[in-house]
Amino acid sequence: MEDFSKVKPILRPLDYKGVVLKKGKFQSQFEETVEYFLAVPNEDILYGFRKRAGIPTEGNELGGWYGNDQSYNLYEWDEIFNTFGQWLSFFGRSYSITGDQRLIEKARYLLKEWGKTIEKDGYFFYSWDCNAYNYSYEKIESGLVDLYVYGGLQEAIEYLKTITVWAEKNLPRFRNPAKAPRELFTGGENSIKGKTTNGTPYQKVYIGRFWLLEMKGTVVSLKFGIIIIIGIVCVRIIRKY
């Protein structure tokens, strides 16, 4: 495999420290968002993880869309997926912009307490009935990489290694609407970011396998789509004449 680290970069991202929001609508919205997420109780965010791990908790499930990660059912159709990984990303990235210690301390606490809920074999999801394993792994991967890169939390990488070992052994290798790998473009971004900052080999293996799976699935889907379109066109032509 080629060593792309030797390629001379032409474009460089501004990253989060390279952008400053001046006084105005965007700045006020950002500040309001920071205060909102700081106010979400830690016990509520950790509720499902602790419940799954059998750890006593006084929290309450947040509920609503992305409030759980269980598979779809008729009675709880709006409680699929979970935003824990996205929250970690937000705290890490926002900290890099503001330097607000409240953000990184909240992230540090959540990370430590979430780490206590990881099973001995490395299972780490919100519930035992995760709706989309690959998707959820990728989002938590993103959060952990961001906490390491932007928040300087060394322990995030150790957790990333643990869950990626589990992912290598257990993530689905098939493609279907409910369990398929999704949004692997961000998986690639975070794998490269993680690899260049700490040298861990795990994400590289993950993204190589699942990106290939995603592409194969996409090609197969396109083939079937083309066949269906051709069939529809043929039927219309036959009906017309």
Secondary structure, DSSP 8 states (H G I E B T S, - for coil): ---GGGS--S----TGGG----TTHHHHHHHHHHHHHHHS-HHHHTHHHHHHHT---------STTB--B---SS-TT--SB-HHHHHHHHHHHHHHH--HHHHHHHHHHHHHHHTTS-TT----SSSSBS-HHHHHHHHHHHHHHHHHTT--THHHHHHHHHHHHHHHHS--S--TTT----HHHHHHHHHHHHHHH--SHHHHHHHHHHHHHHHHHHHHHHHHHHHHHHHHHHHHHHH-
